[in-house]
Amino acid sequence: MVKGNSTSAGFSLRQVSESIKNGDLSPTELVEASLDKINNLNHRLHAFITVIEEEELIKKALIAEKEIINGKYRGPLHGIPFSVKDIFYVKGVRCTSGSKIIADYVPKSNATVVERMMDAGAILVGTNNMNEFASGIIGINPFYGASKNPWDTSRLSRGSSGGSAVAVATGMVLISLRLSGHS
């Protein structure tokens, strides 16, 4: 379905997942496309607070590729890049909660949902921008920039999960986790 196309633009998660499973699209191609979009768009849209190092992401994508090729397919999330709202703990990745107060905090363990995504073979790309401490609905973050509407950057993305929405809407990632009950 996605053969010959290294991006996920215009394709559903199901289509991209099937293309990975069938060998028509590699996790490495998908991670590289994700990083390209982040590098091209994030400085304007402020979707991410932290992006994991490219070398580490490529290493994880190559591991996923080898597993899939060797018949160790973990399921429909295997090899899919994802992000999380910067309030979820990820071992070894700073978690700012959108604040400068804890800008250097690095958790020693993963949130359960992050652990489950990784166990399913999904590849964490980074953490998404948000209102400081998820306390707001406008999408303005004075420390990491206001997440912008990708189709009209004079407007905000709105919501405390604005960075997650922008990341998915632009195809920087196919999936972004946010807290239920928050926008």
N, C-alpha and C positions, 0 to 999 in steps of 0.2 A: 504494500500500500504506500509506504513512504520511500520505497527504493530509489536510490540516487539522490535523495534530498536529505541533507544533514541537519535540517531544522525541523521543528515540530509545528511550524506555523500552519494553521488551518486544519490540523489533524487533532482528533480527539485522543484522550489518554488511552482509550482502548486500541485505537489504530496504531499509535506509537508503540504501545506494549506488544501488540501482535507482530509488528515489524521487527522489534528487538528479538522476540521469541523465535521468529522465522529466519533470523539472520540477515534481513534486508536492511537493518539499521543497527549500528553498533552503539553501545553505551558511551564509548569514547567520542563518537561523532556528536551524540546528543549533549554530552557534557561540554564539549568544545563549542557547540552552537549556543548553549546556555551562557557560557562565559563570554562569548563574543557579544551577545545581546546585553549582558550586564555591563561589560566594558564600554559599549557604545551608548547605553541609555542611562545608566545609574547616576552619572554625574549631573544629569538634568532632572531626573525623576525622583531621585532619593528613595528608591525601593528597598535598598539593602543598607544595613548598618555594618555588618561584617560579611565578607566573602572569604571562604576558605581558600587557601593557597592552591593555585592551578596544578602544581606538581602533585599534591596530595589527591586532588579530585581526579586527575588523569590516572593515577595509580589505582584508585578505587574502581574507576570505570574499566580499566584493563582486567582487574580481578573479576569483575562482573562478567565481562566478555568471555574470559576463560571458563568460568563456571558454566555459563550458558552453552558454550561450544562443547564442553565436556559432559553435557546432559544433567547438570545440577541446577536446573532452572528453579528458582524459588517462588515464582508466581508473577502476577501482572505488574508488580512494582519493581521487579528486578531490572536494574540499570537505569531507572527513571530518576532524573535530578529533581530534588525538592528543596524547599526552604521552610523555615519556621519563623513565626513572629518572635521578636527578640525578647520574649518573656519565658520561653521554654529553655530549660537547662540542656546543654549539650556538652558532654565531657570534653574539656580542652579547648572550648570555643567561648570567647567572652560573651557574657550575657549582661547587657546594659539596662534592660527594661526601658530603653529609650531615654536614659538619664545619664548625666555626667557624674552624678554622685557615686554610682557603682560602675563607672566606665571600664574599669580594669578587672572586674570580677570574672573569674573563670571557674565554672562548676567542675566538680570532681566526679560527677556521674551524669547520666542521661535521664531526661524525663522518660517515663514509661512509653509514651506514644512515640517519642523519637527513637527509642530502643527498638520498638516494634517495626517502625518504618525501615530502620537499618537491617534488622533481621530478615525483612522481606526483600532485601537487596536494593532498596532505594538509596540514592546517593545524595547526602546533604551538601548543598552548595553554600548556604549561608543563612544569616538571620535578617529578618525584615524589619524595616523602620516602623515606628508606632508612636502614638502619643506617649509622653513620659508616664511611666507606670500604668499604662492603659487607661489613663484617667482623662478621657476626652473623646469627642466624636468628630472633631474637625480635621484631624490629620496633620496638625502643625506640631513640629518638633523643633524647638529653638536650638537644639544641640546638634542634630544630625540632618537638619533640613526638613522642609515640609514635603511630604510625598505628593507628587503632582499627577493630575489627570493626564494620561499619555496622549490623549487626542486633543487636548486644549490645555497647555501648560500654564495658562493664566489662571486655571482653576485647580483646586486641591482634589486629591483622591477621596477625601473625607473618611471618617471612621477611624477608630483606634487601630484597626488592622489595615490601614491604607497601603502600607508598603507591601503587604502580602497580596492585596488586590492588584496593585500595579505590576508586581512580578509575574502574576499569572496572566493578566490581561495582555501584557506585551510579549509573552512567551519566554521570558527570562527563565522560568521554570513552569512545569506542567501542574505542580501541586504545591500549595503552601499551607501549612498548618497554622491555625489561629485558635483562640479560645472561643468556645461556644458562648453565646450571650453577648458577645462584643461585636461591633460592626467591623 
